[in-house]
């Protein structure tokens, strides 16, 4: 069916009382060279029950036959909206795949994505940041910048939609913005690795020693179905890159993740560039208090297993620390902490004497940004970039250091 005709038919369905489709999103939870999760939302009209009837077909090239796959569905939190998901597996590494979402025989849309490579080759790039959505005027340009940088994936560090566990419409807008604007220069959808923050949770909860259960973040867990109510997980890119996500006290206690973190870091490939990401900063700029629980319980493990950087969020500013060991500058063996969550939020004011008050900081400013990370076999580079492409800070470190 021709795309224009599909769009017209979909518009007719919406106009006559059927539901609207928002998305899709691509997510990596398992092996990114072989698998991918795809999610989309079906929003109900007030007087219409959802009917679903979705199929998803995918193929590697226009000359290959379409393959069917299983679609699963669930309610989007406790609303009448539904989330639909597909887990694609047995994919080929470093290839572009095409897929279509079809409802009742009508092709709703066609999209494409790329799987991760098996080897680092000349290098891989990803973008990271959090605290994404105060307004579409801030969110949309940053999502577009993310795609323009042609990353392999986006590591999104919490406070994604600012919905506080109750506002469905904020999630709808966030998904819509990512789907429309976070596209590579070749038009690929950008896979994401999602991290939980306090504004995913009812009451915007930050309780590192007394965290509420996953049921208090119903939109986050119903959208990112592959997490299965598990806010800490690891994504391994063969033996060249390991991404570990943690829950800084929103649906898990910080202390409850220590054994898992120790085991996961121990099992990471010694050849891999290993990064961690969570929401609340251990080493911030002073706009809020530092997460002492993380300094005490997680940072020693980061140092023990030579984590290259910890990506932090929540504070609505930009910061980069010096490489740190036990909170002190250690250029040879220290861990760099970067953040602090100002993707699409209004920024906060940093005290002018931050260099004096917090000597562990190398750079700090109140600016919206994302962080572009480039990993090669012998170097890691970090670049903080504004929506217009301006670089506000950069840092490089040799892998042998």
N, C-alpha and C positions, 0 to 999 in steps of 0.2 A: 504494500500500500504506500502511495506517495506521502512524504512527510506533511505537505500542506493539507492533504485530505485527512490525515490522522489528526492534525491539530484542530481542524474544523469539526470533526466528529467528536473529539474530546470536549471542545467548547460547547457543542450541542448537549452532551451528557450533563455537563455542569449546569447549563442554563435550564435544563428540564428537571433539575432536582437531584442529580447524582452528585457524588463526592468529588473532591479535588485531590490531585496527586501532588505531593511536595517531595522533592529530591530527584534522583537518589544520591546517597552518600556511599563512599567506599571506605572500608575500615580494614586494618590489618590487626589480627589477633594471633594467628598461627603463622606458619612458615610463609613469608612474603614472596618467596620465589615460586611457590606452588599453589597458594590459596589466596582468596579475597572474600570478604563479606560485603554484601550490598544491601542497603536498607533504604526504604522509602515509606512515607506516611500517607495514609488516605484520610482526609478530613471529612467528617460528616456534615451534611446540611441538617438544620435543626429537626426536620420532620422525616428524615430518610435514614433507614438502617443501612449499614455497610453491607455490601454483597461480595466484595472481593473479586473472585474469578480472575486472579492474576496468573500469568505464566511469565517466565523469563527464559529467553534463548540467548546463547552466546556462541561465538566462534572466533578463530584466530585470524582469519583473513576473509576477504570477500569471496574467495574461491572455495572456502571450506563450507561444509553443510552446517546448519544451525544445530546446536545441541540443547536439549531441554534440561531443566534442573528443578529441584524441589523448592517451592516457596512455602515458608512458614509465616504465620501471622499471630498477633497478640494485640491486646488493647494498649493504647498509648497512655500509660498511667491508668487512672480510673475514668478516662474520658470515653466517649463513643468513637473517637478516632482509632485507627488501627496502624500498626507498624508491620511492614512486610520485610522479610529478610531471605537472602539466598547465600549459601556458603559454597563458593566455587572451589574445587580442589583438583588435584592432578593437573595443574596448569604447567606450562613450560616457562622456565626462567627467562627474564629479559625479553619479553615479547609483548606486543600490543594485542589486546583482546577487545572485541566489539560485543555489545549486548543490547538487547531490546527488552523493554517491559511491555507486556501485552495484556489488555483487559478485555474480556469478552470478544476476542478476535480483533480488537483494534490496537494497533501499535501506538502506544502513548509517546514513546520517544526512543532514541538510539544514542548510545554513549560509548566511550572507550576508555581504557586504562592500560597501564603497563605493569608487568610483574617485576620484582626485584632481580638484579643479576646475581649470579653465583660467585662472581669474583669482583674485587674492588676496581680492577682495571686502572683507568686514569684517575678515579676518585668518584665518590658519591656525595650528593648534597641533600640536606633536608632543612626544613624551616621549623622553628619552634616559637611558642609564645602562648600567653593565656590572657584571661580577663578580656573577653572578646567583644561583648555587645552591650554598650549603652545606647547607641543610636546606629541606624543604618548608614548615616552619613560618615561615621567613623569606621564601621565594620566593612562595608562594601569595598572601599579602596584598599584596605589592608588585605582582604581576601584576594583581590585582584593582584596585589603586589606579590602575595604568596605564590600564586600560579605563575606569574611572570618570571619568577626566579627559577622555574623549571625544577622544583625539588623532586626527589624520589618519593617523599612523603612529608606530611606535616605532623609534628608532635605537639598536641594541643593541651596545655597544662592547666585546665580547669577554669571554672567560671565562664563557661562557654556561652550560654544563652542568658545568664542572669535571671533565671526563672524561679529561683528559690523553691523548687519542688512543687510549685502550684500553678505557674503561668504557662499554659499550653501555647499561647500565641507567640510568646518569645521564642520558644523552640521552633515553631513553624517558620518564623522569620529567619532564625539562625540557619536552619537547614536550607531554606530558599536562597539565602545569600551565598552560602558555601557552594551550592550546586551551580549557581549562575556565574559566580565570579572566580572561584578557585579552580581555574583551568590552566593547564600548561600552555606554552606557546603553540603546541601542536593540537590543543583542544582536549587533551587527556584529563579525566577527573583525577584529582590528587588524593590518594589514599591517606587516611588519618590514623594516628594512634591517640586514643582519647584518655585523658586523665581527669579525675574528679576533683572539684573544688567546693568551697563552702556554699556558693550560690547555686549548686546543683541540689542542695539539701533544704528541706523545709526548715525555716528559721535561720537560714544561712549559717548552718552550724559549723563551728570550729571547736571541737572538744577532743584534744589529742589523747586524753586519758580516759574519756568517757563518751566515746563516739556513738551516735545513734545507729540503728541498723540500716541496711540497704533499702528497706521499704520506705525510708524517709527521703530517698532520692528516686522517686518512681519514674520520672521522665528519662533520666540518665540511663537507668538500667533497662528500661523497656526499649529505648532506642538502640543502645549498644548491646544488642542481645548476646553477642558472642562472649561478653565478659561473664555472663552467668552469675551476677551478683558478686563479682570478684573485682575489686577496684585496684588491686596490685597484680601486675602480670609482666611477662617478659616476651619480647619479640626478638628473635635471633635471625640476623642476616648472614647465614652461613658462618664463616669464621672471621668475617671482617668487621662486623658491627653488632652490638648488643644494646637494646633499649629496654630499660627497666622502669616501670611506672609504679608509683607508691601513693598511698592515701595519707595525707598529712592531718588526719584527725577529723574526717567528715563522715565516713561510714565504717572506719576501722581505727582502733587505737594505734598510735605510733609504736608502742612497745610490742604489740601483738604481731608486728610484721618483721621483727628483728631476725628471728630464726629463718624465716623464708628468705629474707634479703641476704643473709649470710650464705645460705645454701645456693641461692641463685647466682650470686657473685662468684662463689667458688667454682660453680659449674660453667661459667662463661669461658669462652675460648680465650687463652692467653694472647692470641693474635688479634683478638677483636678490640676495636675501639669501643669502650663501654661507657654509656651515659645513663644517668638516672634523671627522672622528672617527677615532680610533685608540686603541690600548690603553695603551701605556706613557707616563706623563706626562713632558712636557718640563719642566714647572714644577710640582713636587709639594710636599707638606707636610713632607718629610723622613723619612717612614717607610721610604722606599727612596731610592736615589740618583736624581737627575734623568736623563732621557734626553738626554745632551749631543749625541748625533748628530742628534736632532730639532731641538734648539735651533739647531744649526749649519747644518743642511741644509734643513729645512722651514720653520722660523719666518720666515726672511727672505722666503720666497715668500708666506707668509700675510700678512705686512706689505705686501709689494709690491702684492698684488692685493686688499687691503682685506677679507680674511676677517673676518667679524664675531666668530666664536668658534671655539675648538678644544675639542672634547669629549674628555677623557682619562679613563682608568680605572685599574685594576690595584692601587691602593694601599689600598682598603677604608676610605676616609674621604670626607668631603665637603670640597671646596675651591672657591674662586673667586678668581682673581687680579684685580688691577687691570688695566685695558687696558694692554698692554705693547708697547713697541718696544725691541728689543735688550735685553730683560729688565728695562727700566726703565718706570716708570709714565708713560703717555702717554694722557691722557683723551680727546684728540681723535682720534688716528689708531691707537691701539694695538689689539691683539688680546686678547680675554678668553679665559682658559683655565679651563674648568670641569670638575669631576669629583668624586671620583676612584675610581669603581667600588665602590659599597657598596649595590648593589640588594638582594641576598639573601645576603650573606656576613657572617661575624663581623668586626667592625671592629677596626682597629688603634689604638694610642695615639699621639696627636700630642704632641710636646714642648710644654710650657707656654710656652716662649719663642719660639714660631713667628713672632710679629710682629717680633721683634728679629732672628732668624736669617734670615728670608725676607720681606723688606719688600715683595716683589712680591705677597704674599698680601693679599687684602681680607677673606677669611672662611675659617675652617677649623674643623671639628669632626668627631668620630668618631661618625657617625650614619648609619644606613641611610636611603636616599633614592632618588628619581628626580628628574630635572630636567625641568620642563615649560617649553617654549619657545613663545612666542606671537609670530608675525610679522605685522605690519600694514604698510601702505604707508609709515608714517612712524616706526615704533618697533619695537624688539625688547625683549621682556621675558623674564626667566628667573626661575623659581621652584623652589627645592629643597623637595620635599615628602616627608614620611614616609608610611608605609603607612596611618596613621590619618587622613591629610589635613592634618596640621599642617605649616605652612610654617616652615622653619628659616632660610631666606635668600631674598632677592629682589633683583633688579637690573634696571633699565630703561635703555635707551639710545636716543636719537633717531637715526633713520637718517641725518639730515643732519650729525650730529656727526662 
